[in-house]
Amino acid sequence: KQKQYKLAEQWYKKIEPFIKHQDREKFNWANNYLYYHSLYKLYEAEGDAKKALEFAKKALDNEPYARHERDYYLPYIEIAHAYQMLNDSTNCYRALDSLFLSVNTFDEPKEIMTLYETRGLNYCNFGRFDLGLKDYHKADEILSTKYDENDGDRVQLIALLAGCEYKLGNYGKSEQLYKKYAEKVKQLYEESSDAYTMALTYLANIEGFANRRSEERLSRNAET
């Protein structure tokens, strides 16, 4: 893979002089944005956080939308992720604050949900599972205004909620949510699907953990 990344990087460098010297008309701004965004994705895949951040910021600087347009702040998703890769929670949260300046420009619940899910994921990556849980609940609340419980995005949120509850030590709630997740995935996909297999794996892990905790409690009670 590293050879493929280096080859892609070489081709991007060949394009760079054209990008830097083209006229700054709106359609060219879009070309610039796509170029820098693609480099961000390349370095993000390589795991080079510093370069990923550099090109995420350049993508924002070449954003083809004006500040009042709804998609202007979306590059902050990549900037936040790059800071997360650098383990810089302060600047990651600042980027997320900037991302949320767009929240009132969206009407579609799934678009608004994405903002809360993105912030929740970043909170969890920094160990703030309490804040992640809050954002995942908010994301589901937003989706519930238009979509029923069998919607794919709402089902995926169940797994995220279950993971947060587990990390917070709420093992009973986590097990209940993983059971619900497995049932919903089974309804949406075939039993032979990878998604259902993974759902059962999550459930088996939490049930095994719950059984071990129960055995430990019984052992301690027997000793006393």
C-alpha positions, 0 to 999 in steps of 0.5 A: 500500500505504501508504494501505491500511496507514494505513486499517488503522491507523485501524480498529485505533485505533477498537478500542483503547478496547474492548481497554484496558477489557475484563475480563481474563478468559482469553478476553479476554486472547486478544482482547488478544493478537490485537489487539496481534499484528495491530498488530505484523504491520501495522507489520512490513509497513510496515517500522516497526521501533520500532512493530513491537517495541512491539506485539510486546512488548505481545502478549507481555504479553497472552499468554493462556497461562501460563508453563508452557504450551507456546505462552507463549514463541512471541511471542519470534519476533516480538520477535526479528524486530523487533530484527533489523529494528532491527539490534540483535543483542544483544537479538535473541539474548536474545529467541531465548534466551527463545524456546528456553525452550519447546524441551522443551515440544514433541513434534512434530519440526516444531514443534521444527524451527521454533525452530532454523530461526527462530534460524538465520535471525536468525543469518544476517541478522546475518552469523553464517552459521556459527551459522546453518548449525549450526542448520539442520543441527540442524533437519534432524536433528530432522526426520529422526527422523520425516520422510524426505528428500522432506518439504517442510520438509527440502527447504527446509532444503537451500536454506538450508544451500546458502546458508550454505555459499556465504556461508562460501566453501564453493562446492563444497558449496554447488553440491552442495546446490543440485543436490540441492535442484533435484532434490528440488523437481523430484520434489515439484512440476511442472517448470513450477512457480515453486519449480522455476524458482527452484531452477534459478536458484539452481543457475545462479547458483552454477554461474556463480560457480564457473565464473568462479572457475575461469577466474580461477584458470586466468588467474592460473596462466597469468600465472605 
